[in-house]
Structure formats: C-alpha cells, structure tokens
Amino acid sequence: MSGPNAPGHEILTLEEVAHYLRLKPQTIYKWAQERRIPAVKLGKEWRFRKSVLDRWLDEQMLGEDSGFSHLRHPEGGDPAG
C-alpha cells in the first residue's frame, strides 16, 4: 500500500499533501512558500510530516478563531463525557 495513509509513511511530498487535503498542488506550494502550512524545503523540494499536518489541521478546525473551539476536548478529559 502506498500514499499518505500507508503505515509508516510519515514524510509526504507536496503532491501527497495536496491529495491528502484534497487541494490543488499549486495551493499547497503557495501556502508552503508563505509559511501558512508547516513544511520544510529540502534542496528544491518541499516535505511535510503527516503527524504535524494532522495537528495543524485540528488547530485550523478547532482554534479560537474557527467558531468550533467548543468541540475541543479538555486536556486529559474523557471525550465520551
């Protein structure tokens, strides 16, 4: 199995991130250049760590400015209630 959801596939290419987030590669490239998405440039190529992207995505969805911060679980709290 290959792709961003393969076990142990932690480092992603720009194209894999675009597929994972269902965005155009041009958008991911622009965001990486603008430092709007966590990425590192290795030589001429952008690379992304999946676990960092997942955390960043959660912050985008559940941050104070999102309007959905009430959906966050308290630190160490039980999500079931």
C-alpha positions as CSV (number, residue, x, y, z in Angstrom):
1,M,0.0,0.0,0.0
2,S,1.4,3.4,-0.9
3,G,0.2,7.0,-0.4
4,P,-0.2,9.3,2.6
5,N,-2.2,6.8,4.6
6,A,0.3,3.9,4.3
7,P,1.6,2.7,7.6
8,G,4.9,4.3,8.5
9,H,4.5,6.9,5.7
10,E,5.3,9.9,7.8
11,I,7.1,12.2,5.3
12,L,4.9,13.5,2.5
13,T,5.6,15.2,-0.8
14,L,3.8,18.3,-1.9
15,E,1.6,16.2,-4.3
16,E,0.8,13.7,-1.5
17,V,-0.3,16.6,0.8
18,A,-2.4,18.0,-1.9
19,H,-4.1,14.7,-2.4
20,Y,-4.5,14.1,1.4
21,L,-6.1,17.6,1.9
22,R,-8.0,17.4,-1.4
23,L,-6.5,20.7,-2.6
24,K,-4.5,21.6,-5.7
25,P,-0.8,21.2,-5.6
26,Q,-0.4,24.9,-6.5
27,T,-2.3,25.8,-3.3
28,I,-0.1,23.7,-1.1
29,Y,3.0,25.1,-2.9
30,K,1.8,28.7,-2.3
31,W,0.9,28.0,1.4
32,A,4.3,26.4,2.0
33,Q,6.1,29.4,0.5
34,E,4.0,31.7,2.6
35,R,4.6,29.6,5.7
36,R,0.8,29.1,6.1
37,I,1.2,25.3,6.3
38,P,4.0,23.5,8.2
39,A,6.6,22.4,5.7
40,V,10.4,22.3,5.2
41,K,12.3,22.8,2.0
42,L,14.9,20.2,1.4
43,G,17.0,21.3,-1.5
44,K,14.4,22.2,-4.1
45,E,11.6,20.0,-2.7
46,W,9.0,20.7,-0.1
47,R,8.4,18.0,2.5
48,F,5.7,17.6,5.2
49,R,5.4,15.5,8.3
50,K,1.9,13.9,8.4
51,S,1.6,14.0,12.2
52,V,2.4,17.7,12.1
53,L,-0.1,18.3,9.3
54,D,-2.8,16.4,11.3
55,R,-2.2,18.6,14.3
56,W,-2.1,21.8,12.2
57,L,-5.4,20.7,10.6
58,D,-7.0,20.2,14.0
59,E,-5.8,23.6,15.1
60,Q,-7.4,25.1,12.0
61,M,-10.7,23.4,12.6
62,L,-10.8,23.8,16.4
63,G,-8.9,27.0,17.0
64,E,-10.3,30.0,18.8
65,D,-11.0,31.9,15.5
66,S,-12.7,28.9,13.8
67,G,-16.0,29.1,15.6
68,F,-15.7,25.4,16.5
69,S,-13.4,25.7,19.6
70,H,-16.3,24.4,21.7
71,L,-15.8,21.0,20.1
72,R,-12.3,20.6,21.6
73,H,-12.0,18.1,24.5
74,P,-10.4,19.5,27.6
75,E,-6.8,18.4,28.0
76,G,-6.8,15.0,29.6
77,G,-10.5,14.9,29.6
78,D,-12.7,12.0,28.6
79,P,-14.1,12.6,25.1
80,A,-17.1,10.4,26.0
81,G,-18.2,12.7,28.7
